[in-house]
Amino acid sequence: MKFRQGLAFTLACATLILLPATHGEAAAVSGRSSTVVEWFDTTGGDTAVPAFQYLQLNVRDISDGYNFYGYGRLGYDLADELSSNSNYDDSRLYLAYLEKQGFLSESLDFRLGRQFISTTAGASVMDGLRLDYRLLDHYNLTLFGGGDVVYYEGYSAKDLVLGAEFSISDRFADGLDLGLSYVGKMDDGRLVQQLIGFDFEYDIAKTLFLYSETQYDYISERVSYFLAGAHYYLSPRWSGRLEYLYSLPVFSATSIYSVFAVDEYQEVMGEVTYNINIEKGWRSFVRLTREMYTDFADANVVEAGVEKRRTDKYSGYLTAVYRDDKDGQDLHGFKFYLAGRFTRAIQAGVGIDVDVLERAINYFDENSGTDDTTSSRYWVDGTWNFSERMNLQAKVERIESDIWDHYNRGRVRLNVTF
């Protein structure tokens, strides 16, 4: 009953939103509705059956160029096996904002409402105002501020988020983009998080692409995130990529976690790709990753495989994975997936992951002989396209792990676009 009432409430809200648009002949309404039913085994041995109703709504040209975008869901556990604060048993409003391009001047755009903000300095789902201003042809300035939306109560909850982003494109050289951003978060009127971001992209003659992202934690006076890489296109068939990653957790100044020492993580990755047959979508790759930890042994991970993009009837991949370290957190397995389109309406696939799905460091028993990192997953999936605007998707999988033994999971999704 609760799920049906929630669905009726969503439809009623959508009607109220769309009602003013009916007076504008130019208003265009589109969107997507997804009805989802899942089931999986709980740790207590029971079966939970959460159900969701997702709705994405777009209303363009409501009046004088105003647009509305909304996305949310209703959730309810049909089997009543999940706690009330579970991620599955709740309703959420992800997006609901009004947008206008060319507000007051052709160079100014605004968004008002619940929206996702993403910068190199940080990200947030915010209830507030965002302004985008284009200066000449190469400069862009973004200002935003509002309430930080928190779905889970915990150490990361904030009251207010504010920030800015300034970017320069193709000003000093063709293909060169630079960005500087700032995000601050407040808790009970106190500034508890200040992050500064810098990003860099340079595409040299469509042959060498250089990129970098840096996040600086101003309160802790340290770099919290750094990414640098280069992608080299040797030819239409050959390409190579080299990347370095540094990561350090960021906590608010009032968080109890901020007083604990945290471990940094570093990673160096190199990849070579060869397009076997571009027209038919065949691609092969070899990837080597060096994982570097503070309190644990470093690890080397080698992945090699072949992929087939869907260009006709079949698609899939086969990847071998080898991970080795001195602490015994080894992974030696493979990934396999094969999908086919049997008719214009029906497509299906089967997949297997063996000893590659997840890994976990045994913090409490370093001398344990049990390999806590192995995990396997077997699944089948399918899609039935009733029409261009309606399809039914289904997936059933079995997951095995030395951590959780095994459990089963399934999902059925009905999608309708309008």
C-alpha positions in Angstrom: 0.0 0.0 0.0 2.8 2.4 0.9 4.4 1.9 -2.5 1.2 2.6 -4.4 0.5 5.7 -2.4 4.0 6.9 -3.1 3.6 6.3 -6.8 0.3 8.2 -6.8 2.0 11.1 -5.0 4.8 11.2 -7.6 2.3 11.3 -10.5 0.3 14.0 -8.7 3.5 16.2 -8.3 4.4 15.6 -12.0 0.9 16.8 -13.0 1.3 20.0 -10.9 4.6 20.7 -12.5 3.4 20.1 -16.0 0.1 22.0 -15.6 1.5 25.5 -16.3 3.3 24.1 -19.3 0.1 23.2 -21.0 -0.5 26.9 -21.6 2.6 27.2 -23.6 2.3 25.8 -27.1 6.1 25.4 -27.4 6.5 23.3 -24.2 7.9 19.9 -24.9 7.6 17.1 -22.3 9.8 14.0 -22.3 11.2 11.6 -19.9 11.6 8.0 -18.8 9.8 5.8 -16.2 11.5 2.7 -14.8 9.7 0.2 -12.5 12.2 -2.0 -10.8 11.8 -5.1 -8.6 14.9 -6.7 -7.0 15.4 -9.6 -4.7 18.5 -10.8 -2.9 19.5 -13.0 0.1 20.1 -11.1 3.4 22.7 -12.1 6.0 19.9 -13.5 8.1 19.0 -16.0 5.4 15.8 -14.3 4.3 15.0 -12.8 0.9 14.5 -9.1 0.6 12.3 -7.8 -2.3 12.8 -4.0 -2.6 10.8 -2.2 -5.3 11.4 1.1 -6.9 9.6 3.6 -9.2 12.0 5.9 -11.0 10.8 8.9 -12.9 12.9 11.2 -15.1 11.1 14.3 -16.3 12.2 17.0 -18.8 10.0 20.0 -19.7 11.6 22.3 -22.3 10.5 25.8 -23.3 8.0 26.1 -20.5 7.9 29.9 -21.0 10.5 32.3 -22.5 13.1 29.5 -22.7 12.8 28.1 -19.2 13.4 24.4 -18.8 12.7 22.0 -15.9 14.6 18.7 -15.2 13.6 16.3 -12.5 14.7 12.8 -11.4 13.7 10.8 -8.4 12.5 7.5 -7.1 10.1 5.9 -4.6 11.3 2.8 -2.7 9.6 0.1 -0.6 10.6 -3.3 0.6 7.8 -5.6 -0.4 9.0 -8.4 1.9 9.6 -6.1 4.9 13.0 -7.6 5.5 15.2 -4.5 5.4 15.6 -1.9 8.2 13.9 1.5 7.7 17.3 3.2 7.2 18.4 0.8 4.5 19.6 2.2 1.2 16.9 0.1 -0.5 13.8 1.1 1.5 13.6 4.8 0.9 12.5 7.5 -1.6 14.9 10.0 -3.0 14.7 13.2 -5.1 18.0 13.3 -7.1 17.3 16.3 -9.4 14.6 19.0 -9.6 15.8 22.3 -11.0 14.7 25.1 -13.2 17.1 26.2 -15.9 17.4 29.3 -18.2 20.0 29.9 -20.8 20.6 33.5 -21.7 19.2 34.9 -18.4 19.3 38.7 -18.3 22.1 38.5 -20.9 23.2 36.1 -23.6 26.3 35.2 -21.5 24.5 34.2 -18.3 22.8 30.9 -17.5 21.2 29.9 -14.2 20.0 26.7 -12.5 17.7 26.9 -9.4 16.8 23.8 -7.3 18.2 20.4 -6.5 21.2 19.8 -8.8 24.5 17.9 -9.0 27.6 20.0 -8.7 30.9 18.5 -9.9 34.3 20.2 -9.9 37.9 19.1 -9.4 37.7 20.6 -5.9 34.7 18.5 -4.9 31.2 17.4 -5.7 27.8 17.7 -4.0 24.0 17.3 -4.6 22.9 20.8 -3.7 19.6 22.6 -3.1 20.5 26.1 -4.3 21.5 28.4 -7.2 24.1 28.0 -9.8 25.2 30.8 -12.2 27.3 30.2 -15.3 28.8 33.3 -17.0 30.8 33.2 -20.3 33.4 35.9 -20.7 34.4 36.5 -24.3 35.1 33.3 -26.1 37.7 31.6 -23.9 36.7 32.2 -20.3 33.9 30.7 -18.1 33.0 31.5 -14.5 30.6 29.4 -12.4 29.3 30.4 -9.0 27.1 28.1 -6.8 25.7 27.9 -3.3 23.0 26.3 -1.2 22.2 23.5 1.1 24.2 20.2 0.8 21.7 17.3 0.4 22.5 14.4 2.7 20.7 11.1 2.4 22.7 9.3 5.1 23.3 10.8 8.5 26.9 10.4 9.5 30.3 12.1 9.7 30.0 13.6 6.2 26.8 15.5 6.8 27.1 19.2 6.0 24.7 22.2 6.2 25.9 24.5 3.4 28.0 24.2 0.3 29.4 27.1 -1.7 32.0 27.3 -4.4 33.3 28.6 -7.7 34.9 27.4 -10.9 36.9 29.4 -13.4 38.0 27.8 -16.7 40.0 28.9 -19.8 39.6 27.1 -23.1 41.8 27.4 -26.2 43.2 30.8 -25.1 46.9 30.2 -24.9 47.1 27.2 -27.3 44.6 25.2 -29.4 43.4 22.2 -27.4 44.6 23.6 -24.0 42.0 23.8 -21.2 42.7 25.0 -17.7 40.4 25.1 -14.7 40.6 26.4 -11.1 37.8 25.6 -8.6 36.9 26.0 -4.9 34.4 24.1 -2.7 33.7 25.0 0.9 31.3 23.2 3.2 29.8 24.5 6.5 28.4 22.7 9.5 26.4 24.6 12.1 27.8 27.8 10.7 31.4 26.7 10.8 33.6 26.3 7.8 34.7 22.6 8.1 35.9 21.8 4.6 37.9 23.9 2.1 39.1 22.2 -1.1 40.9 23.8 -4.0 41.1 22.1 -7.4 43.1 22.6 -10.5 42.7 20.7 -13.7 44.6 20.6 -17.0 44.0 19.1 -20.4 46.1 19.5 -23.5 45.4 17.7 -26.8 48.5 18.0 -29.0 47.7 17.6 -32.7 45.1 14.9 -31.9 48.0 12.6 -31.2 49.0 13.1 -27.5 46.4 13.9 -24.9 47.8 15.1 -21.5 45.6 15.5 -18.5 45.9 16.2 -14.8 43.6 16.9 -11.7 44.8 18.1 -8.3 42.7 18.6 -5.2 44.2 20.5 -2.2 42.8 20.2 1.3 43.3 23.8 2.6 42.4 23.1 6.2 44.7 20.1 6.5 47.4 21.8 4.3 48.0 18.8 2.1 47.2 17.4 -1.4 44.3 15.0 -1.1 44.0 13.9 -4.7 46.2 14.0 -7.7 45.9 12.4 -11.1 48.2 12.8 -14.1 48.2 10.9 -17.3 49.0 10.8 -21.0 47.2 9.1 -23.8 49.2 8.6 -27.0 47.5 7.7 -30.3 50.3 5.9 -32.2 48.0 5.1 -35.2 44.3 4.2 -35.8 45.1 0.7 -34.5 47.7 1.3 -31.7 47.3 3.5 -28.6 49.0 3.7 -25.2 48.1 5.2 -21.9 50.2 6.0 -18.8 48.6 7.2 -15.6 49.6 8.1 -12.0 47.0 8.4 -9.1 47.4 9.6 -5.5 44.5 9.6 -3.1 44.1 10.6 0.6 40.7 10.6 2.4 39.3 14.0 3.3 37.1 14.5 6.4 35.4 17.6 7.8 37.2 19.5 10.6 34.4 18.5 13.1 34.5 14.8 12.2 35.8 12.3 14.7 37.6 10.6 11.8 39.7 13.7 11.2 41.9 12.9 14.3 42.8 9.5 13.1 45.8 8.8 10.8 44.7 7.8 7.4 46.6 5.9 4.8 47.4 7.2 1.4 47.1 5.2 -1.8 49.1 5.5 -4.9 48.8 3.7 -8.3 50.8 3.7 -11.5 49.0 2.2 -14.6 50.2 1.6 -18.1 48.0 0.3 -20.9 48.6 -0.6 -24.6 45.5 -1.1 -26.9 45.4 -2.7 -30.3 42.3 -2.5 -32.6 42.2 -5.8 -34.3 39.3 -5.0 -36.6 37.9 -1.5 -36.3 34.9 -2.1 -38.5 33.8 -5.1 -36.6 34.6 -3.8 -33.2 37.4 -6.1 -32.2 39.9 -4.7 -29.7 42.7 -6.2 -27.5 44.6 -4.7 -24.6 47.3 -5.3 -22.0 47.2 -3.3 -18.7 49.8 -3.3 -15.9 49.0 -1.6 -12.6 51.3 -1.1 -9.6 49.3 -0.6 -6.4 51.2 1.1 -3.6 50.1 1.0 0.1 51.5 2.5 3.3 51.0 -0.4 5.8 50.7 -3.3 3.4 52.8 -4.8 0.6 52.6 -3.3 -2.8 50.9 -5.3 -5.5 51.3 -5.8 -9.3 48.2 -6.4 -11.3 48.3 -7.6 -14.9 45.2 -7.7 -17.1 45.1 -8.9 -20.7 42.1 -9.5 -22.9 40.1 -9.1 -26.0 36.8 -7.2 -26.5 34.1 -7.2 -29.1 31.8 -4.2 -29.4 28.3 -4.7 -30.8 28.4 -3.9 -34.4 26.1 -6.7 -35.6 24.8 -9.7 -33.6 27.4 -10.5 -30.9 29.4 -8.6 -28.3 31.5 -9.5 -25.3 34.9 -9.8 -23.7 37.4 -12.2 -22.3 40.0 -10.9 -19.8 42.7 -12.7 -17.8 43.6 -11.1 -14.4 46.7 -11.8 -12.4 47.4 -10.0 -9.1 50.5 -10.7 -6.9 51.8 -9.3 -3.7 53.9 -10.4 -0.7 51.0 -10.3 1.8 49.3 -13.1 -0.1 46.4 -11.0 -1.3 46.6 -12.7 -4.7 44.0 -12.9 -7.5 44.4 -15.3 -10.4 41.2 -15.4 -12.5 39.3 -14.2 -15.5 36.3 -12.3 -16.7 34.0 -13.5 -19.5 30.8 -12.1 -21.1 29.0 -13.0 -24.3 25.8 -11.3 -25.5 23.8 -11.8 -28.7 20.9 -10.2 -30.4 18.7 -13.1 -31.5 15.9 -11.1 -33.0 15.2 -7.4 -33.4 13.3 -7.5 -30.1 15.3 -9.9 -27.9 18.9 -9.9 -26.8 20.5 -11.9 -24.0 23.9 -12.6 -22.4 25.8 -14.8 -20.0 28.8 -13.7 -17.8 31.3 -15.2 -15.5 33.8 -13.5 -13.1 36.2 -15.9 -11.3 38.5 -14.6 -8.6 38.4 -11.0 -9.8 35.3 -9.4 -8.4 36.5 -8.0 -5.1 39.4 -8.2 -2.7 39.7 -7.3 1.0 42.7 -6.8 3.3 42.5 -8.9 6.4 43.0 -6.2 9.1 42.4 -8.3 12.2 44.2 -11.6 11.4 47.3 -11.0 9.3 48.5 -14.5 9.8 45.3 -16.1 8.5 45.7 -18.7 5.8 42.3 -18.0 4.4 42.2 -16.2 1.1 39.6 -13.5 1.9 39.9 -11.9 -1.5 38.5 -14.5 -3.8 35.1 -14.0 -5.3 33.1 -15.3 -8.2 30.0 -14.2 -10.0 27.8 -15.9 -12.5 24.9 -14.2 -14.3 22.5 -14.2 -17.2 20.7 -11.1 -18.5 18.3 -10.3 -21.2 16.3 -7.4 -22.8 13.0 -7.6 -24.6 12.2 -4.5 -26.7 8.4 -4.3 -27.0 8.7 -1.1 -29.0 11.1 1.8 -29.5 9.7 3.3 -26.3 9.3 0.3 -24.0 11.5 -2.6 -23.0 11.8 -5.2 -20.2 15.3 -6.0 -18.7 16.1 -8.9 -16.4 19.2 -10.1 -14.7 19.8 -13.1 -12.3 23.2 -13.7 -10.7 24.9 -15.9 -8.1 27.8 -14.4 -6.1 30.3 -16.6 -4.2 33.0 -15.3 -1.8 35.1 -16.5 1.1 33.9 -13.4 2.9 30.1 -13.9 2.5 29.9 -17.5 1.3 27.3 -17.0 -1.4 24.0 -15.3 -2.2 21.6 -14.9 -5.1 20.4 -11.6 -6.6 18.0 -10.7 -9.3 16.4 -7.6 -11.0 13.5 -6.9 -13.3 13.2 -3.5 -14.9 10.4 -2.1 -17.1 11.5 1.1 -18.9 9.1 3.4 -20.7 10.2 6.6 -22.5 7.9 9.3 -23.5 
